[in-house]
Amino acid sequence: MTLPLDGIKVLDLSRMLPGPYCTMILGDMGAEVIHVVDPNYAYSNPPPFHQKGRYR
């Protein structure tokens, strides 16, 4: 069975939650997702729920 986005390539340059979530959905629909991470930015500004001691 072919998926609606088979053969489509998506380049993900996003940094915040909505971007990766959207590309996850596109991947679930058959797209090939290429996620690019900036090594100077990656996890330098984590969301509040990653702070030490939160949501134990």
N, C-alpha and C positions, 0 to 999 in steps of 0.2 A: 504494500500500500504506500503510495507516495503522499507526502505531506505538502501542505500549501506552499511552503517556502523552500522546498528542496531546490538546491542549485544556487541559492542566494547566499552571498557572503556579507556579514555585518561586522564592521570595525567598531569596537566599543572603546571609546576614549574617556568614558565617564569616571567620576570619582565618588559621587554620592549615591545613596541607595536607589533612587528612581531609575538611574541609567542601567546598572547591573540587573535590576529586577526586570526592566523592559527587555534587555537582551536575553535574559533567561527565558522569557516567554517566546521571543522570536526563535530561540534555539529549540524550544519544545515544539514549535511549529515546523521545524525542519531546516532552519537556516544554520549555516556554519558561522559561529561567533568567534571572532578573534579579539581577545581582551588585551589591551596594551596598558601596562602600568608604568607610571613615571617613578623611577627609583628615588628621586628627590622629594616626592610627595607622599608616597605610599605609607599610609598609617601614621603620618605625622600629625594629623588632625582627626583622631578617632571620634566616633559618635559617643555621646554621654554614657550609653549603656556598656561601653568597654572600660569605663573608669574602675579603678580598684575598689572592690567592696560593694559595688552596685548590684542589685538584683541577685542576691545570694539565694 
